[in-house]
Amino acid sequence: VIGILMIQRLHPDLTALNPGYATLAQRQLLFLVTGLAVLWLIVMLAGPMNVMVWLKRYKYTWLLVSLALQAATFVVGTGPAGSGAKLWIAAGPIQIQPSEIVKITLVIFLAGYLDDKRELLGSSWQLGRVSLPPIPYLVPMGLMWAASLLTLVILNDLGSALMFFAVFLTMLYLASGRPIYVSIGVVTFALACFGAWRAFARVEIRVQNWLDPWQDPFIAGYQPIQSDYALSSGGILGTGFAQGSPWYIPAVETDYIFSAIGEELGLLGTLALLTMYLLLTVRGFTVGLRARDGFAQLLAAGLTSIIAFQTIIIVGGVIRIIPLTGITLPFISYGGSSLLSNFALIGLLLHISSLPRRG
């Protein structure tokens, strides 16, 4: 509801600036209705089709789908002009963001794989005083590390890289109960990101614009500067709904819709929104904890982690805790791929919640 209201509110102002936005609100409403239909279909059909069984049975197929979509994005993908990022695949007038599909297919694979290897992942061998996991079962971590780094370097998609790896580490920890996995993953990924920053010019430019947007305030730094102005002008209570000027921010309907909410609804409005995400996250993990089946537990945790980390990453980018990324604010930002995938995600969580619970 908040998302469609904000898009409807931005629609006339954005259309006045660019006639290409004339059908923005109508398209978002169509995406919303389609997303609700997808959710309904999953809830109604998942039980009779025994969907959890074949989701796990074909886990490696979901991995191949994930890799194929990322490869297709590399080959034919496009992104915002001048960004160097490859985020979308164009199919005529329709643009699809494959990472929105990959985030679900990848979690399905990880849930199936980690559930099968749960006992082995919990074992260890000693290197001095340090307990390390079995080497063969570090291979998936290495593959995820490499895939996340390639997503950053080749596709220039920091948001997806961060989200994929954060979700993976969360699921790996829940499956194994071993904090060493998280420690190894965080340290190695941080070192790799530092190396990418020093080695690749486009990554270095993005970091520079994040650290000091005022070095190029009219081009590269214009977007974050206008976002800062919007958030500061909103104050505690905001300027009032439809009383602000968020259209000054380029891509306000996607990357910076959180700034628009902050300007017009203020700090209290943004905190209320973040509280909703927190409640959704708590509810999702509760569904996982109550599930009787190990695969269902990990799947619920992974799907919930997507919502949590996606929110953290995009909000962190808007308030400049981390560099801005190309991912969306779940259920709020404009975009069909995002809405459809998030409603599919919720549909799976609702199905898991209907399964027999642990006694």
Secondary structure, DSSP 8 states (H G I E B T S, - for coil): -HHHHHHHHHHHHHHHH-GGGTTHHHHHHHHHHHHHHHHHHHHHHTTTTTHHHHHHHTHHHHHHHHHHHHHHHHHH-B-STTT----BEEETTEEE-HHHHHHHHHHHHHHHHHHHTHHHHH--EEETTEEE--GGGGHHHHHHHHHHHHHHHTS--HHHHHHHHHHHHHHHHHHH--HHHHHHHHHHHHHHHHHHHHH-HHHHHHHHHHH-GGGSTTTTTHHHHHHHHHHHHHTTT-S-TT-S-GGGSTTTTTTTHHHHHHHHHHHHHHHHHHHHHHHHHHHHHHHHHHBSSHHHHHHHHHHHHHHHHHHHHHHHHHTTSS---S---TTTSS-HHHHHHHHHHHHHHHHHHHS-B--
